[in-house]
């Protein structure tokens, strides 16, 4: 039997302090970005970030990446080795 899962997401505006010139307080500004929380059957799986809340291609990409991570965490973690491993 094929069970269909409901996939959804929410978008939350976030801000952080950023610098046009690294750590030069005279160049400090507030950067806006958006957190995309991905849900499967109403349960939060994980999240990703986009720069534009209206960029549907970027949002779709984040959702796909989160679902890929959720379905194959070992494979994804395997590809994320640091240079110190």
Secondary structure, DSSP 8 states (H G I E B T S, - for coil): ------EEEEEEEEEEEEESSTT-GGGEEEEEEEEEEEEETTEEEEEEEES-TT-HHHHHHHHHHHHHHHH-HHHHHHTT--TT-
